[in-house]
Amino acid sequence: MFTVISSLSNVQMQVSPQILEQGGALATISLIISSSIALLLVDSEYWNKWISSTTDMCTYPLLVVFAIIVIFKVIMIL
């Protein structure tokens, strides 16, 4: 069993920049849609604590991914 685990842990996966760009585009579009929905719901009568926490749970991870994408692009340029 130890050999199986050690052989699995040595697997290296190469990711091309094209795949990262496609994922980045999807994350950016998702961030825009999530932020738009949150902004539309803030002014509605349906806004409550549950909706606020739900939109925050969707938006914050996307913001982190967006920041990582920007950092990656800056590193690729340098």
DODOTI-426417 format. One record per residue (C-alpha): residue number from 1; residue in three letters; x, y, z. Coordinates in nm, 2 decimals. Example, Ala and Ser with C-alpha at 12.3 -4.5 7.8 and 13.67 -1.06 7.14 Angstrom:
2
<zado resi="1" resn="ALA" c1="1.23" c2="-0.45" c3="0.78"/>
<zado resi="2" resn="SER" c1="1.37" c2="-0.11" c3="0.71"/>
END
This chain:
78
<zado resi="1" resn="MET" c1="0.00" c2="0.00" c3="0.00"/>
<zado resi="2" resn="PHE" c1="0.29" c2="0.24" c3="0.08"/>
<zado resi="3" resn="THR" c1="0.43" c2="0.19" c3="-0.27"/>
<zado resi="4" resn="VAL" c1="0.09" c2="0.28" c3="-0.43"/>
<zado resi="5" resn="ILE" c1="0.07" c2="0.60" c3="-0.22"/>
<zado resi="6" resn="SER" c1="0.43" c2="0.70" c3="-0.29"/>
<zado resi="7" resn="SER" c1="0.39" c2="0.64" c3="-0.66"/>
<zado resi="8" resn="LEU" c1="0.07" c2="0.84" c3="-0.67"/>
<zado resi="9" resn="SER" c1="0.22" c2="1.13" c3="-0.49"/>
<zado resi="10" resn="ASN" c1="0.50" c2="1.16" c3="-0.75"/>
<zado resi="11" resn="VAL" c1="0.26" c2="1.23" c3="-1.03"/>
<zado resi="12" resn="GLN" c1="0.34" c2="1.56" c3="-1.19"/>
<zado resi="13" resn="MET" c1="0.07" c2="1.73" c3="-1.40"/>
<zado resi="14" resn="GLN" c1="0.16" c2="2.00" c3="-1.66"/>
<zado resi="15" resn="VAL" c1="-0.10" c2="2.26" c3="-1.72"/>
<zado resi="16" resn="SER" c1="-0.08" c2="2.47" c3="-2.03"/>
<zado resi="17" resn="PRO" c1="-0.14" c2="2.85" c3="-2.02"/>
<zado resi="18" resn="GLN" c1="-0.43" c2="2.81" c3="-2.26"/>
<zado resi="19" resn="ILE" c1="-0.62" c2="2.60" c3="-2.00"/>
<zado resi="20" resn="LEU" c1="-0.55" c2="2.86" c3="-1.73"/>
<zado resi="21" resn="GLU" c1="-0.67" c2="3.14" c3="-1.96"/>
<zado resi="22" resn="GLN" c1="-1.00" c2="2.95" c3="-2.03"/>
<zado resi="23" resn="GLY" c1="-1.05" c2="2.89" c3="-1.65"/>
<zado resi="24" resn="GLY" c1="-0.97" c2="3.25" c3="-1.59"/>
<zado resi="25" resn="ALA" c1="-1.23" c2="3.37" c3="-1.83"/>
<zado resi="26" resn="LEU" c1="-1.49" c2="3.14" c3="-1.68"/>
<zado resi="27" resn="ALA" c1="-1.40" c2="3.27" c3="-1.33"/>
<zado resi="28" resn="THR" c1="-1.41" c2="3.63" c3="-1.44"/>
<zado resi="29" resn="ILE" c1="-1.75" c2="3.59" c3="-1.60"/>
<zado resi="30" resn="SER" c1="-1.88" c2="3.41" c3="-1.29"/>
<zado resi="31" resn="LEU" c1="-1.75" c2="3.69" c3="-1.07"/>
<zado resi="32" resn="ILE" c1="-1.93" c2="3.95" c3="-1.28"/>
<zado resi="33" resn="ILE" c1="-2.25" c2="3.76" c3="-1.28"/>
<zado resi="34" resn="SER" c1="-2.23" c2="3.69" c3="-0.90"/>
<zado resi="35" resn="SER" c1="-2.16" c2="4.06" c3="-0.82"/>
<zado resi="36" resn="SER" c1="-2.44" c2="4.17" c3="-1.05"/>
<zado resi="37" resn="ILE" c1="-2.69" c2="3.95" c3="-0.88"/>
<zado resi="38" resn="ALA" c1="-2.57" c2="4.07" c3="-0.54"/>
<zado resi="39" resn="LEU" c1="-2.61" c2="4.43" c3="-0.65"/>
<zado resi="40" resn="LEU" c1="-2.96" c2="4.37" c3="-0.78"/>
<zado resi="41" resn="LEU" c1="-3.07" c2="4.19" c3="-0.47"/>
<zado resi="42" resn="VAL" c1="-2.94" c2="4.45" c3="-0.23"/>
<zado resi="43" resn="ASP" c1="-3.21" c2="4.70" c3="-0.32"/>
<zado resi="44" resn="SER" c1="-3.49" c2="4.44" c3="-0.34"/>
<zado resi="45" resn="GLU" c1="-3.73" c2="4.34" c3="-0.07"/>
<zado resi="46" resn="TYR" c1="-3.59" c2="3.99" c3="-0.08"/>
<zado resi="47" resn="TRP" c1="-3.25" c2="4.09" c3="0.07"/>
<zado resi="48" resn="ASN" c1="-3.19" c2="3.92" c3="0.40"/>
<zado resi="49" resn="LYS" c1="-2.90" c2="3.77" c3="0.60"/>
<zado resi="50" resn="TRP" c1="-2.93" c2="3.43" c3="0.42"/>
<zado resi="51" resn="ILE" c1="-2.90" c2="3.59" c3="0.07"/>
<zado resi="52" resn="SER" c1="-2.62" c2="3.81" c3="0.19"/>
<zado resi="53" resn="SER" c1="-2.41" c2="3.52" c3="0.32"/>
<zado resi="54" resn="THR" c1="-2.49" c2="3.31" c3="0.01"/>
<zado resi="55" resn="THR" c1="-2.37" c2="3.58" c3="-0.23"/>
<zado resi="56" resn="ASP" c1="-2.07" c2="3.64" c3="-0.02"/>
<zado resi="57" resn="MET" c1="-1.99" c2="3.26" c3="-0.03"/>
<zado resi="58" resn="CYS" c1="-2.00" c2="3.28" c3="-0.41"/>
<zado resi="59" resn="THR" c1="-1.82" c2="3.61" c3="-0.46"/>
<zado resi="60" resn="TYR" c1="-1.52" c2="3.59" c3="-0.22"/>
<zado resi="61" resn="PRO" c1="-1.37" c2="3.27" c3="-0.36"/>
<zado resi="62" resn="LEU" c1="-1.41" c2="3.42" c3="-0.71"/>
<zado resi="63" resn="LEU" c1="-1.23" c2="3.73" c3="-0.60"/>
<zado resi="64" resn="VAL" c1="-0.94" c2="3.52" c3="-0.47"/>
<zado resi="65" resn="VAL" c1="-0.92" c2="3.33" c3="-0.80"/>
<zado resi="66" resn="PHE" c1="-0.93" c2="3.66" c3="-0.99"/>
<zado resi="67" resn="ALA" c1="-0.65" c2="3.80" c3="-0.78"/>
<zado resi="68" resn="ILE" c1="-0.44" c2="3.49" c3="-0.84"/>
<zado resi="69" resn="ILE" c1="-0.51" c2="3.51" c3="-1.21"/>
<zado resi="70" resn="VAL" c1="-0.39" c2="3.88" c3="-1.22"/>
<zado resi="71" resn="ILE" c1="-0.08" c2="3.78" c3="-1.02"/>
<zado resi="72" resn="PHE" c1="-0.01" c2="3.49" c3="-1.26"/>
<zado resi="73" resn="LYS" c1="-0.05" c2="3.72" c3="-1.56"/>
<zado resi="74" resn="VAL" c1="0.19" c2="3.97" c3="-1.41"/>
<zado resi="75" resn="ILE" c1="0.45" c2="3.70" c3="-1.34"/>
<zado resi="76" resn="MET" c1="0.41" c2="3.57" c3="-1.70"/>
<zado resi="77" resn="ILE" c1="0.48" c2="3.92" c3="-1.84"/>
<zado resi="78" resn="LEU" c1="0.79" c2="3.97" c3="-1.62"/>
END
